[in-house]
Amino acid sequence: MSWALWLAVPVVLTVLAAVATWIRNRPARPPGTRRAMREHGEFLDALVETARSKDRGPRSDSGT
């Protein structure tokens, strides 16, 4: 019967590792409405900041 314990230990450890990996890598919950709107606003603000960047050089298609 002790041989059953020796065989059970790797099986149990493998199952525990699989469960731990599954729990750790689950996708995050979707954010609530307020958080989603706040994060979207921050995203749009970052886009505006990038568009108005002073580091941009002159445009090559300027007519004059």
C-alpha positions in Angstrom: 0.0 0.0 0.0 3.0 2.3 0.5 3.6 2.2 -3.2 0.2 3.9 -3.7 1.5 6.9 -1.7 4.6 7.1 -3.8 2.5 7.1 -6.9 0.0 9.6 -5.5 2.5 12.2 -4.6 3.5 13.2 -8.1 -0.1 13.1 -9.3 -1.3 15.3 -6.4 1.6 17.8 -6.9 0.9 18.0 -10.7 -2.8 18.7 -10.0 -1.9 21.3 -7.5 0.5 23.0 -9.9 -2.1 22.9 -12.6 -4.8 24.5 -10.4 -2.4 27.2 -9.1 -1.3 28.0 -12.7 -5.0 28.2 -13.8 -5.9 30.5 -10.9 -2.9 32.8 -11.4 -3.4 33.2 -15.2 -7.2 33.8 -15.2 -8.2 36.8 -17.2 -9.0 39.9 -15.1 -12.5 40.8 -14.4 -14.0 43.5 -16.7 -13.9 46.9 -15.0 -17.0 48.6 -13.7 -18.6 51.4 -15.6 -17.0 54.2 -13.6 -13.5 52.7 -13.8 -13.9 52.0 -17.6 -15.0 55.5 -18.3 -12.1 57.0 -16.2 -9.5 54.8 -17.9 -11.0 55.6 -21.3 -10.7 59.3 -20.4 -7.1 58.8 -19.4 -6.4 57.1 -22.7 -8.0 59.9 -24.7 -5.9 62.5 -22.7 -2.8 60.5 -23.6 -3.7 60.7 -27.3 -4.3 64.4 -27.1 -1.0 64.9 -25.3 0.8 63.0 -28.0 -0.9 64.8 -30.8 0.1 68.2 -29.3 3.6 67.2 -28.6 6.2 70.0 -29.1 8.9 67.4 -30.1 7.3 66.9 -33.5 9.2 68.3 -36.3 7.9 70.3 -39.3 5.5 68.5 -41.6 7.1 67.4 -44.9 3.9 68.1 -46.9 3.6 71.8 -46.0 2.9 73.8 -49.1 5.0 76.9 -48.4 
